[in-house]
């Protein structure tokens, strides 16, 4: 399982945080923290591509990925 920091520049409010949380839970991701101030999602996942696709699908594309 990899740990990543995902930059999500389109995230701007608590509604965005709720939408991202719901989308990640829909694809069975549980180990994540969303930091609205820094516009990042810290996530532990086995399927980074699925996460990236899901966030793009709901109009929150990832601009950068850092592996921890």
QUIQUI-V609382 format. One record per residue. N is the residue number from 1. SS is DSSP state (H for helix, E for strand, C for the rest). PSI is psi in whole degrees, 0 to 359 (* if undefined). D_FIRST is the distance of its C-alpha to the first C-alpha in Angstrom with 2 decimals. Layout:
BEGIN
N;SS;PSI;D_FIRST
N;SS;PSI;D_FIRST
END
This chain:
BEGIN
1;C;131;0.00
2;E;152;3.80
3;E;133;6.84
4;E;155;9.91
5;E;123;13.57
6;E;125;15.35
7;E;126;19.14
8;C;85;21.00
9;C;337;24.67
10;C;354;26.23
11;C;123;25.19
12;C;349;28.47
13;C;177;29.05
14;H;330;27.92
15;H;320;28.41
16;H;316;25.75
17;H;316;23.33
18;H;315;24.27
19;H;317;23.87
20;H;315;20.39
21;H;312;19.32
22;H;317;21.02
23;H;318;19.52
24;H;321;15.89
25;H;326;16.94
26;H;329;18.67
27;C;24;15.54
28;C;30;14.02
29;C;131;11.81
30;C;333;12.55
31;C;79;10.64
32;E;154;12.66
33;E;136;15.81
34;E;129;18.49
35;E;101;20.99
36;C;317;24.05
37;C;316;26.07
38;C;355;23.71
39;C;47;22.65
40;E;156;18.91
41;E;122;15.89
42;E;126;13.13
43;E;145;10.00
44;E;115;6.46
45;E;157;5.47
46;C;349;4.81
47;C;75;8.37
48;H;321;9.71
49;H;319;13.01
50;H;319;13.65
51;H;312;13.29
52;H;316;15.63
53;H;315;17.98
54;H;317;18.31
55;H;324;19.19
56;H;319;21.61
57;H;324;23.12
58;C;20;24.15
59;C;33;25.47
60;C;67;22.84
61;C;149;21.71
62;C;130;19.31
63;C;335;21.33
64;E;146;18.83
65;E;129;15.13
66;E;132;14.29
67;E;137;11.16
68;C;*;11.03
END
